[in-house]
């Protein structure tokens, strides 16, 4: 049985994450990542670069119907761990929690 995917929400989240990262000064108009070695881009890139070059483009692909969301996501858990001490990142962490809820599992 196929679980419906809210593709419009995926696109809205991609835009909101980009906006929030720009507000934080963490968006650098990086090209898409060519190779991601580990979870959340580790060890080859920082978490914020992974969000910009991997997560946001994939959310946009979900929005266009080119990809389905992963069966499970824990990007908010990673964000809490990676962004600990950055009080100004609360809005970004909340958005990433919404990304986790896009996944059917």
Biopython code that builds the backbone (N, CA, C, O; Angstrom):
import numpy as np
from Bio.PDB.StructureBuilder import StructureBuilder

atoms = [
    (1, "UNK", "N", (0.829, -1.176, 0.000)),
    (1, "UNK", "CA", (0.000, 0.000, 0.000)),
    (1, "UNK", "C", (0.877, 1.244, 0.000)),
    (1, "UNK", "O", (1.773, 1.373, 0.835)),
    (2, "UNK", "N", (0.632, 2.135, -0.906)),
    (2, "UNK", "CA", (1.416, 3.351, -1.041)),
    (2, "UNK", "C", (0.898, 4.429, -0.088)),
    (2, "UNK", "O", (-0.305, 4.672, -0.003)),
    (3, "UNK", "N", (1.817, 5.066, 0.620)),
    (3, "UNK", "CA", (1.469, 6.151, 1.532)),
    (3, "UNK", "C", (1.577, 7.454, 0.762)),
    (3, "UNK", "O", (2.594, 7.700, 0.112)),
    (4, "UNK", "N", (0.539, 8.306, 0.820)),
    (4, "UNK", "CA", (0.589, 9.550, 0.058)),
    (4, "UNK", "C", (1.703, 10.463, 0.564)),
    (4, "UNK", "O", (1.984, 10.528, 1.760)),
    (5, "UNK", "N", (2.322, 11.156, -0.369)),
    (5, "UNK", "CA", (3.408, 12.077, -0.062)),
    (5, "UNK", "C", (2.901, 13.493, -0.299)),
    (5, "UNK", "O", (2.329, 13.785, -1.349)),
    (6, "UNK", "N", (3.109, 14.365, 0.668)),
    (6, "UNK", "CA", (2.715, 15.755, 0.515)),
    (6, "UNK", "C", (3.837, 16.484, -0.226)),
    (6, "UNK", "O", (4.735, 17.065, 0.385)),
    (7, "UNK", "N", (3.761, 16.438, -1.545)),
    (7, "UNK", "CA", (4.823, 17.013, -2.375)),
    (7, "UNK", "C", (4.866, 18.538, -2.269)),
    (7, "UNK", "O", (5.943, 19.133, -2.313)),
    (8, "UNK", "N", (3.712, 19.162, -2.130)),
    (8, "UNK", "CA", (3.700, 20.618, -1.979)),
    (8, "UNK", "C", (4.436, 21.021, -0.705)),
    (8, "UNK", "O", (5.202, 21.985, -0.707)),
    (9, "UNK", "N", (4.206, 20.289, 0.380)),
    (9, "UNK", "CA", (4.892, 20.587, 1.637)),
    (9, "UNK", "C", (6.401, 20.413, 1.489)),
    (9, "UNK", "O", (7.170, 21.195, 2.048)),
    (10, "UNK", "N", (6.827, 19.403, 0.747)),
    (10, "UNK", "CA", (8.263, 19.202, 0.527)),
    (10, "UNK", "C", (8.875, 20.433, -0.135)),
    (10, "UNK", "O", (9.956, 20.872, 0.259)),
    (11, "UNK", "N", (8.207, 20.987, -1.123)),
    (11, "UNK", "CA", (8.699, 22.190, -1.788)),
    (11, "UNK", "C", (8.698, 23.389, -0.865)),
    (11, "UNK", "O", (9.633, 24.190, -0.873)),
    (12, "UNK", "N", (7.645, 23.513, -0.067)),
    (12, "UNK", "CA", (7.576, 24.628, 0.880)),
    (12, "UNK", "C", (8.677, 24.533, 1.922)),
    (12, "UNK", "O", (9.267, 25.546, 2.299)),
    (13, "UNK", "N", (8.958, 23.320, 2.390)),
    (13, "UNK", "CA", (10.033, 23.135, 3.358)),
    (13, "UNK", "C", (11.391, 23.451, 2.750)),
    (13, "UNK", "O", (12.236, 24.055, 3.411)),
    (14, "UNK", "N", (11.616, 23.055, 1.505)),
    (14, "UNK", "CA", (12.882, 23.375, 0.841)),
    (14, "UNK", "C", (13.080, 24.888, 0.803)),
    (14, "UNK", "O", (14.161, 25.381, 1.124)),
    (15, "UNK", "N", (12.051, 25.617, 0.415)),
    (15, "UNK", "CA", (12.147, 27.075, 0.342)),
    (15, "UNK", "C", (12.352, 27.683, 1.724)),
    (15, "UNK", "O", (13.156, 28.601, 1.885)),
    (16, "UNK", "N", (11.634, 27.180, 2.719)),
    (16, "UNK", "CA", (11.753, 27.724, 4.072)),
    (16, "UNK", "C", (13.130, 27.445, 4.669)),
    (16, "UNK", "O", (13.696, 28.297, 5.353)),
    (17, "UNK", "N", (13.665, 26.264, 4.413)),
    (17, "UNK", "CA", (15.005, 25.930, 4.916)),
    (17, "UNK", "C", (16.039, 26.839, 4.268)),
    (17, "UNK", "O", (16.921, 27.359, 4.952)),
    (18, "UNK", "N", (15.942, 27.036, 2.952)),
    (18, "UNK", "CA", (16.878, 27.945, 2.291)),
    (18, "UNK", "C", (16.770, 29.351, 2.878)),
    (18, "UNK", "O", (17.789, 29.983, 3.156)),
    (19, "UNK", "N", (15.559, 29.840, 3.066)),
    (19, "UNK", "CA", (15.359, 31.179, 3.632)),
    (19, "UNK", "C", (15.973, 31.286, 5.019)),
    (19, "UNK", "O", (16.653, 32.263, 5.331)),
    (20, "UNK", "N", (15.731, 30.277, 5.851)),
    (20, "UNK", "CA", (16.264, 30.303, 7.212)),
    (20, "UNK", "C", (17.788, 30.224, 7.218)),
    (20, "UNK", "O", (18.442, 30.894, 8.017)),
    (21, "UNK", "N", (18.348, 29.418, 6.338)),
    (21, "UNK", "CA", (19.810, 29.338, 6.281)),
    (21, "UNK", "C", (20.416, 30.637, 5.764)),
    (21, "UNK", "O", (21.498, 31.028, 6.200)),
    (22, "UNK", "N", (19.744, 31.298, 4.855)),
    (22, "UNK", "CA", (20.217, 32.611, 4.403)),
    (22, "UNK", "C", (20.168, 33.612, 5.560)),
    (22, "UNK", "O", (21.087, 34.413, 5.735)),
    (23, "UNK", "N", (19.093, 33.560, 6.345)),
    (23, "UNK", "CA", (18.974, 34.456, 7.499)),
    (23, "UNK", "C", (20.128, 34.235, 8.475)),
    (23, "UNK", "O", (20.661, 35.185, 9.049)),
    (24, "UNK", "N", (20.502, 32.984, 8.651)),
    (24, "UNK", "CA", (21.601, 32.646, 9.556)),
    (24, "UNK", "C", (22.976, 32.945, 8.953)),
    (24, "UNK", "O", (23.980, 32.943, 9.665)),
    (25, "UNK", "N", (23.020, 33.202, 7.642)),
    (25, "UNK", "CA", (24.298, 33.415, 6.973)),
    (25, "UNK", "C", (25.010, 32.126, 6.635)),
    (25, "UNK", "O", (26.227, 32.117, 6.449)),
    (26, "UNK", "N", (24.257, 31.022, 6.551)),
    (26, "UNK", "CA", (24.844, 29.701, 6.315)),
    (26, "UNK", "C", (24.623, 29.198, 4.907)),
    (26, "UNK", "O", (25.070, 28.097, 4.585)),
    (27, "UNK", "N", (23.962, 29.944, 4.063)),
    (27, "UNK", "CA", (23.699, 29.527, 2.678)),
    (27, "UNK", "C", (24.724, 30.211, 1.796)),
    (27, "UNK", "O", (24.892, 31.428, 1.877)),
    (28, "UNK", "N", (25.407, 29.461, 0.962)),
    (28, "UNK", "CA", (26.501, 30.020, 0.172)),
    (28, "UNK", "C", (26.384, 29.743, -1.316)),
    (28, "UNK", "O", (27.373, 29.851, -2.041)),
    (29, "UNK", "N", (25.189, 29.386, -1.788)),
    (29, "UNK", "CA", (24.970, 29.085, -3.200)),
    (29, "UNK", "C", (25.997, 28.083, -3.722)),
    (29, "UNK", "O", (26.621, 28.285, -4.764)),
    (30, "UNK", "N", (26.153, 26.997, -2.965)),
    (30, "UNK", "CA", (27.067, 25.918, -3.335)),
    (30, "UNK", "C", (26.449, 25.094, -4.468)),
    (30, "UNK", "O", (25.227, 24.966, -4.545)),
    (31, "UNK", "N", (27.270, 24.545, -5.332)),
    (31, "UNK", "CA", (26.727, 23.614, -6.333)),
    (31, "UNK", "C", (26.256, 22.342, -5.640)),
    (31, "UNK", "O", (26.640, 22.066, -4.504)),
    (32, "UNK", "N", (25.433, 21.580, -6.322)),
    (32, "UNK", "CA", (24.962, 20.315, -5.763)),
    (32, "UNK", "C", (26.149, 19.407, -5.453)),
    (32, "UNK", "O", (27.163, 19.424, -6.151)),
    (33, "UNK", "N", (26.002, 18.625, -4.407)),
    (33, "UNK", "CA", (27.052, 17.679, -4.019)),
    (33, "UNK", "C", (27.144, 16.567, -5.055)),
    (33, "UNK", "O", (26.129, 16.043, -5.513)),
    (34, "UNK", "N", (28.358, 16.219, -5.413)),
    (34, "UNK", "CA", (28.551, 15.130, -6.363)),
    (34, "UNK", "C", (28.652, 13.785, -5.667)),
    (34, "UNK", "O", (28.139, 12.785, -6.170)),
    (35, "UNK", "N", (29.309, 13.751, -4.511)),
    (35, "UNK", "CA", (29.492, 12.493, -3.807)),
    (35, "UNK", "C", (29.328, 12.729, -2.313)),
    (35, "UNK", "O", (29.987, 13.585, -1.722)),
    (36, "UNK", "N", (28.446, 11.958, -1.727)),
    (36, "UNK", "CA", (28.239, 12.025, -0.289)),
    (36, "UNK", "C", (28.698, 10.694, 0.278)),
    (36, "UNK", "O", (28.209, 9.633, -0.110)),
    (37, "UNK", "N", (29.635, 10.765, 1.194)),
    (37, "UNK", "CA", (30.245, 9.539, 1.697)),
    (37, "UNK", "C", (29.466, 8.903, 2.843)),
    (37, "UNK", "O", (29.266, 7.688, 2.843)),
    (38, "UNK", "N", (29.027, 9.685, 3.806)),
    (38, "UNK", "CA", (28.375, 9.117, 4.979)),
    (38, "UNK", "C", (27.093, 9.853, 5.310)),
    (38, "UNK", "O", (26.651, 10.744, 4.585)),
    (39, "UNK", "N", (26.515, 9.455, 6.422)),
    (39, "UNK", "CA", (25.274, 10.077, 6.872)),
    (39, "UNK", "C", (25.466, 11.574, 7.062)),
    (39, "UNK", "O", (26.430, 12.017, 7.687)),
    (40, "UNK", "N", (24.539, 12.342, 6.518)),
    (40, "UNK", "CA", (24.539, 13.796, 6.633)),
    (40, "UNK", "C", (25.840, 14.418, 6.120)),
    (40, "UNK", "O", (26.265, 15.470, 6.595)),
    (41, "UNK", "N", (26.464, 13.755, 5.146)),
    (41, "UNK", "CA", (27.642, 14.296, 4.489)),
    (41, "UNK", "C", (28.958, 14.042, 5.183)),
    (41, "UNK", "O", (30.011, 14.416, 4.667)),
    (42, "UNK", "N", (28.920, 13.421, 6.331)),
    (42, "UNK", "CA", (30.162, 13.181, 7.068)),
    (42, "UNK", "C", (30.973, 12.102, 6.392)),
    (42, "UNK", "O", (30.376, 11.172, 5.851)),
    (43, "UNK", "N", (32.245, 12.159, 6.386)),
    (43, "UNK", "CA", (33.105, 13.192, 6.944)),
    (43, "UNK", "C", (33.510, 14.260, 5.929)),
    (43, "UNK", "O", (34.325, 15.128, 6.242)),
    (44, "UNK", "N", (32.953, 14.209, 4.720)),
    (44, "UNK", "CA", (33.471, 15.064, 3.649)),
    (44, "UNK", "C", (32.907, 16.483, 3.621)),
    (44, "UNK", "O", (33.455, 17.333, 2.919)),
    (45, "UNK", "N", (31.829, 16.772, 4.363)),
    (45, "UNK", "CA", (31.266, 18.127, 4.338)),
    (45, "UNK", "C", (30.623, 18.447, 5.676)),
    (45, "UNK", "O", (30.291, 17.555, 6.456)),
    (46, "UNK", "N", (30.457, 19.726, 5.920)),
    (46, "UNK", "CA", (29.792, 20.141, 7.156)),
    (46, "UNK", "C", (28.295, 19.886, 7.031)),
    (46, "UNK", "O", (27.777, 19.706, 5.929)),
    (47, "UNK", "N", (27.614, 19.871, 8.150)),
    (47, "UNK", "CA", (26.181, 19.634, 8.177)),
    (47, "UNK", "C", (25.431, 20.699, 7.379)),
    (47, "UNK", "O", (24.505, 20.375, 6.635)),
    (48, "UNK", "N", (25.818, 21.953, 7.524)),
    (48, "UNK", "CA", (25.113, 23.020, 6.800)),
    (48, "UNK", "C", (25.330, 22.911, 5.288)),
    (48, "UNK", "O", (24.416, 23.200, 4.516)),
    (49, "UNK", "N", (26.505, 22.506, 4.864)),
    (49, "UNK", "CA", (26.751, 22.300, 3.433)),
    (49, "UNK", "C", (25.925, 21.112, 2.937)),
    (49, "UNK", "O", (25.401, 21.151, 1.824)),
    (50, "UNK", "N", (25.802, 20.067, 3.741)),
    (50, "UNK", "CA", (24.972, 18.920, 3.368)),
    (50, "UNK", "C", (23.512, 19.351, 3.196)),
    (50, "UNK", "O", (22.848, 18.939, 2.245)),
    (51, "UNK", "N", (23.018, 20.175, 4.114)),
    (51, "UNK", "CA", (21.639, 20.653, 3.992)),
    (51, "UNK", "C", (21.464, 21.385, 2.666)),
    (51, "UNK", "O", (20.492, 21.159, 1.945)),
    (52, "UNK", "N", (22.411, 22.261, 2.353)),
    (52, "UNK", "CA", (22.317, 23.078, 1.135)),
    (52, "UNK", "C", (22.485, 22.263, -0.144)),
    (52, "UNK", "O", (21.754, 22.473, -1.112)),
    (53, "UNK", "N", (23.429, 21.351, -0.156)),
    (53, "UNK", "CA", (23.777, 20.678, -1.411)),
    (53, "UNK", "C", (23.112, 19.325, -1.604)),
    (53, "UNK", "O", (23.095, 18.796, -2.716)),
    (54, "UNK", "N", (22.562, 18.757, -0.534)),
    (54, "UNK", "CA", (21.933, 17.443, -0.635)),
    (54, "UNK", "C", (20.457, 17.510, -0.232)),
    (54, "UNK", "O", (19.578, 17.184, -1.029)),
    (55, "UNK", "N", (20.193, 17.928, 0.993)),
    (55, "UNK", "CA", (18.822, 17.864, 1.498)),
    (55, "UNK", "C", (17.860, 18.758, 0.723)),
    (55, "UNK", "O", (16.826, 18.286, 0.252)),
    (56, "UNK", "N", (18.181, 20.022, 0.587)),
    (56, "UNK", "CA", (17.262, 20.944, -0.094)),
    (56, "UNK", "C", (17.028, 20.529, -1.553)),
    (56, "UNK", "O", (15.878, 20.515, -1.990)),
    (57, "UNK", "N", (18.072, 20.191, -2.325)),
    (57, "UNK", "CA", (17.802, 19.719, -3.687)),
    (57, "UNK", "C", (16.935, 18.453, -3.723)),
    (57, "UNK", "O", (16.091, 18.309, -4.608)),
    (58, "UNK", "N", (17.137, 17.547, -2.779)),
    (58, "UNK", "CA", (16.306, 16.331, -2.754)),
    (58, "UNK", "C", (14.861, 16.654, -2.389)),
    (58, "UNK", "O", (13.937, 16.058, -2.943)),
    (59, "UNK", "N", (14.655, 17.585, -1.469)),
    (59, "UNK", "CA", (13.286, 18.002, -1.154)),
    (59, "UNK", "C", (12.610, 18.587, -2.391)),
    (59, "UNK", "O", (11.422, 18.361, -2.623)),
    (60, "UNK", "N", (13.354, 19.320, -3.165)),
    (60, "UNK", "CA", (12.795, 19.889, -4.393)),
    (60, "UNK", "C", (12.471, 18.784, -5.405)),
    (60, "UNK", "O", (11.496, 18.892, -6.150)),
    (61, "UNK", "N", (13.274, 17.735, -5.434)),
    (61, "UNK", "CA", (12.978, 16.598, -6.307)),
    (61, "UNK", "C", (11.721, 15.868, -5.827)),
    (61, "UNK", "O", (10.917, 15.425, -6.647)),
    (62, "UNK", "N", (11.545, 15.741, -4.527)),
    (62, "UNK", "CA", (10.316, 15.146, -3.990)),
    (62, "UNK", "C", (9.127, 15.997, -4.410)),
    (62, "UNK", "O", (8.102, 15.468, -4.838)),
    (63, "UNK", "N", (9.260, 17.315, -4.288)),
    (63, "UNK", "CA", (8.170, 18.223, -4.650)),
    (63, "UNK", "C", (7.777, 18.076, -6.116)),
    (63, "UNK", "O", (6.598, 18.166, -6.459)),
    (64, "UNK", "N", (8.760, 17.852, -6.976)),
    (64, "UNK", "CA", (8.489, 17.708, -8.422)),
    (64, "UNK", "C", (8.032, 16.295, -8.797)),
    (64, "UNK", "O", (7.676, 16.049, -9.950)),
    (65, "UNK", "N", (8.038, 15.372, -7.843)),
    (65, "UNK", "CA", (7.624, 14.001, -8.128)),
    (65, "UNK", "C", (8.736, 13.137, -8.683)),
    (65, "UNK", "O", (8.475, 12.031, -9.156)),
    (66, "UNK", "N", (9.976, 13.614, -8.638)),
    (66, "UNK", "CA", (11.118, 12.863, -9.159)),
    (66, "UNK", "C", (11.650, 11.851, -8.153)),
    (66, "UNK", "O", (12.286, 10.872, -8.542)),
    (67, "UNK", "N", (11.401, 12.071, -6.884)),
    (67, "UNK", "CA", (11.839, 11.177, -5.806)),
    (67, "UNK", "C", (10.714, 11.042, -4.800)),
    (67, "UNK", "O", (9.856, 11.918, -4.695)),
    (68, "UNK", "N", (10.718, 9.954, -4.067)),
    (68, "UNK", "CA", (9.865, 9.820, -2.891)),
    (68, "UNK", "C", (10.737, 10.129, -1.680)),
    (68, "UNK", "O", (11.955, 9.962, -1.737)),
    (69, "UNK", "N", (10.125, 10.580, -0.580)),
    (69, "UNK", "CA", (10.937, 10.804, 0.613)),
    (69, "UNK", "C", (11.497, 9.479, 1.113)),
    (69, "UNK", "O", (10.934, 8.428, 0.808)),
    (70, "UNK", "N", (12.580, 9.498, 1.867)),
    (70, "UNK", "CA", (13.119, 8.247, 2.404)),
    (70, "UNK", "C", (12.105, 7.601, 3.344)),
    (70, "UNK", "O", (11.216, 8.272, 3.869)),
    (71, "UNK", "N", (12.244, 6.306, 3.549)),
    (71, "UNK", "CA", (11.336, 5.586, 4.440)),
    (71, "UNK", "C", (11.388, 6.112, 5.870)),
    (71, "UNK", "O", (10.390, 6.052, 6.589)),
    (72, "UNK", "N", (12.527, 6.618, 6.280)),
    (72, "UNK", "CA", (12.641, 7.236, 7.601)),
    (72, "UNK", "C", (13.697, 8.331, 7.523)),
    (72, "UNK", "O", (14.602, 8.297, 6.691)),
    (73, "UNK", "N", (13.552, 9.291, 8.407)),
    (73, "UNK", "CA", (14.490, 10.411, 8.437)),
    (73, "UNK", "C", (14.699, 10.829, 9.879)),
    (73, "UNK", "O", (13.761, 10.853, 10.676)),
    (74, "UNK", "N", (15.930, 11.154, 10.202)),
    (74, "UNK", "CA", (16.255, 11.653, 11.534)),
    (74, "UNK", "C", (17.136, 12.884, 11.423)),
    (74, "UNK", "O", (18.065, 13.069, 12.209)),
    (75, "UNK", "N", (16.837, 13.726, 10.441)),
    (75, "UNK", "CA", (17.646, 14.912, 10.229)),
    (75, "UNK", "C", (17.521, 15.891, 11.395)),
    (75, "UNK", "O", (18.476, 16.611, 11.690)),
    (76, "UNK", "N", (16.374, 15.935, 12.062)),
    (76, "UNK", "CA", (16.231, 16.839, 13.209)),
    (76, "UNK", "C", (17.107, 16.395, 14.373)),
    (76, "UNK", "O", (17.682, 17.225, 15.077)),
    (77, "UNK", "N", (17.207, 15.089, 14.575)),
    (77, "UNK", "CA", (18.082, 14.568, 15.627)),
    (77, "UNK", "C", (19.530, 14.953, 15.325)),
    (77, "UNK", "O", (20.262, 15.383, 16.216)),
    (78, "UNK", "N", (19.933, 14.799, 14.080)),
    (78, "UNK", "CA", (21.285, 15.194, 13.675)),
    (78, "UNK", "C", (21.473, 16.693, 13.867)),
    (78, "UNK", "O", (22.537, 17.140, 14.293)),
    (79, "UNK", "N", (20.435, 17.472, 13.551)),
    (79, "UNK", "CA", (20.528, 18.930, 13.683)),
    (79, "UNK", "C", (20.715, 19.330, 15.136)),
    (79, "UNK", "O", (21.532, 20.199, 15.440)),
    (80, "UNK", "N", (19.970, 18.707, 16.032)),
    (80, "UNK", "CA", (20.117, 19.028, 17.455)),
    (80, "UNK", "C", (21.553, 18.750, 17.896)),
    (80, "UNK", "O", (22.155, 19.546, 18.617)),
    (81, "UNK", "N", (22.087, 17.628, 17.462)),
    (81, "UNK", "CA", (23.457, 17.247, 17.822)),
    (81, "UNK", "C", (24.478, 18.196, 17.192)),
    (81, "UNK", "O", (25.397, 18.660, 17.867)),
    (82, "UNK", "N", (24.315, 18.482, 15.897)),
    (82, "UNK", "CA", (25.288, 19.302, 15.166)),
    (82, "UNK", "C", (25.222, 20.787, 15.536)),
    (82, "UNK", "O", (26.237, 21.484, 15.518)),
    (83, "UNK", "N", (24.027, 21.260, 15.871)),
    (83, "UNK", "CA", (23.839, 22.695, 16.087)),
    (83, "UNK", "C", (23.725, 23.056, 17.560)),
    (83, "UNK", "O", (23.316, 24.166, 17.899)),
    (84, "UNK", "N", (24.079, 22.138, 18.425)),
    (84, "UNK", "CA", (24.060, 22.391, 19.858)),
    (84, "UNK", "C", (24.898, 23.634, 20.171)),
    (84, "UNK", "O", (26.052, 23.735, 19.754)),
    (85, "UNK", "N", (24.323, 24.548, 20.886)),
    (85, "UNK", "CA", (25.034, 25.782, 21.237)),
    (85, "UNK", "C", (24.716, 26.951, 20.328)),
    (85, "UNK", "O", (25.058, 28.087, 20.654)),
    (86, "UNK", "N", (24.072, 26.708, 19.199)),
    (86, "UNK", "CA", (23.658, 27.773, 18.281)),
    (86, "UNK", "C", (22.183, 28.083, 18.549)),
    (86, "UNK", "O", (21.299, 27.565, 17.868)),
    (87, "UNK", "N", (21.930, 28.928, 19.540)),
    (87, "UNK", "CA", (20.551, 29.225, 19.917)),
    (87, "UNK", "C", (19.739, 29.778, 18.758)),
    (87, "UNK", "O", (18.531, 29.554, 18.680)),
    (88, "UNK", "N", (20.398, 30.499, 17.857)),
    (88, "UNK", "CA", (19.695, 31.108, 16.723)),
    (88, "UNK", "C", (19.235, 30.076, 15.693)),
    (88, "UNK", "O", (18.516, 30.423, 14.756)),
    (89, "UNK", "N", (19.639, 28.819, 15.851)),
    (89, "UNK", "CA", (19.283, 27.778, 14.884)),
    (89, "UNK", "C", (17.981, 27.056, 15.231)),
    (89, "UNK", "O", (17.640, 26.071, 14.577)),
    (90, "UNK", "N", (17.253, 27.517, 16.233)),
    (90, "UNK", "CA", (16.019, 26.856, 16.640)),
    (90, "UNK", "C", (14.995, 26.743, 15.518)),
    (90, "UNK", "O", (14.338, 25.711, 15.378)),
    (91, "UNK", "N", (14.856, 27.794, 14.722)),
    (91, "UNK", "CA", (13.910, 27.765, 13.608)),
    (91, "UNK", "C", (14.295, 26.729, 12.562)),
    (91, "UNK", "O", (13.435, 26.046, 12.007)),
    (92, "UNK", "N", (15.589, 26.617, 12.298)),
    (92, "UNK", "CA", (16.063, 25.623, 11.335)),
    (92, "UNK", "C", (15.810, 24.208, 11.854)),
    (92, "UNK", "O", (15.389, 23.329, 11.102)),
    (93, "UNK", "N", (16.068, 23.999, 13.131)),
    (93, "UNK", "CA", (15.832, 22.677, 13.715)),
    (93, "UNK", "C", (14.351, 22.312, 13.623)),
    (93, "UNK", "O", (14.015, 21.165, 13.330)),
    (94, "UNK", "N", (13.469, 23.274, 13.869)),
    (94, "UNK", "CA", (12.026, 23.021, 13.756)),
    (94, "UNK", "C", (11.662, 22.626, 12.329)),
    (94, "UNK", "O", (10.898, 21.682, 12.128)),
    (95, "UNK", "N", (12.197, 23.330, 11.339)),
    (95, "UNK", "CA", (11.924, 22.990, 9.937)),
    (95, "UNK", "C", (12.424, 21.588, 9.606)),
    (95, "UNK", "O", (11.754, 20.843, 8.890)),
    (96, "UNK", "N", (13.584, 21.229, 10.115)),
    (96, "UNK", "CA", (14.136, 19.903, 9.849)),
    (96, "UNK", "C", (13.298, 18.819, 10.524)),
    (96, "UNK", "O", (13.218, 17.699, 10.019)),
    (97, "UNK", "N", (12.680, 19.135, 11.648)),
    (97, "UNK", "CA", (11.742, 18.204, 12.280)),
    (97, "UNK", "C", (10.537, 17.960, 11.379)),
    (97, "UNK", "O", (10.018, 16.845, 11.321)),
    (98, "UNK", "N", (10.100, 18.981, 10.690)),
    (98, "UNK", "CA", (8.987, 18.823, 9.751)),
    (98, "UNK", "C", (9.409, 17.952, 8.570)),
    (98, "UNK", "O", (8.590, 17.208, 8.031)),
    (99, "UNK", "N", (10.674, 18.033, 8.164)),
    (99, "UNK", "CA", (11.187, 17.158, 7.096)),
    (99, "UNK", "C", (11.079, 15.704, 7.547)),
    (99, "UNK", "O", (10.659, 14.844, 6.773)),
    (100, "UNK", "N", (11.453, 15.427, 8.791)),
    (100, "UNK", "CA", (11.362, 14.060, 9.307)),
    (100, "UNK", "C", (9.940, 13.521, 9.201)),
    (100, "UNK", "O", (9.744, 12.337, 8.930)),
    (101, "UNK", "N", (8.965, 14.370, 9.410)),
    (101, "UNK", "CA", (7.573, 13.924, 9.378)),
    (101, "UNK", "C", (7.049, 13.698, 7.957)),
    (101, "UNK", "O", (5.958, 13.154, 7.784)),
    (102, "UNK", "N", (7.806, 14.104, 6.946)),
    (102, "UNK", "CA", (7.427, 13.795, 5.550)),
    (102, "UNK", "C", (7.584, 12.320, 5.248)),
    (102, "UNK", "O", (6.877, 11.763, 4.407)),
    (103, "UNK", "N", (8.533, 11.685, 5.955)),
    (103, "UNK", "CA", (8.815, 10.264, 5.696)),
    (103, "UNK", "C", (7.684, 9.397, 6.194)),
    (103, "UNK", "O", (7.140, 9.645, 7.270)),
    (104, "UNK", "N", (7.317, 8.377, 5.423)),
    (104, "UNK", "CA", (6.191, 7.534, 5.791)),
    (104, "UNK", "C", (6.439, 6.630, 6.977)),
    (104, "UNK", "O", (5.490, 6.205, 7.637)),
    (105, "UNK", "N", (7.717, 6.320, 7.268)),
    (105, "UNK", "CA", (8.015, 5.348, 8.321)),
    (105, "UNK", "C", (8.227, 5.930, 9.604)),
    (105, "UNK", "O", (8.486, 5.214, 10.572)),
]
sb = StructureBuilder()
sb.init_structure("model")
sb.init_model(0)
sb.init_chain("A")
sb.init_seg("    ")
for serial, (resi, resn, name, xyz) in enumerate(atoms, 1):
    if name == "N":
        sb.init_residue(resn, " ", resi, " ")
    sb.init_atom(name, np.array(xyz, "f"), 0.0, 1.0, " ", f" {name:<3s}", serial, name[0])
structure = sb.get_structure()
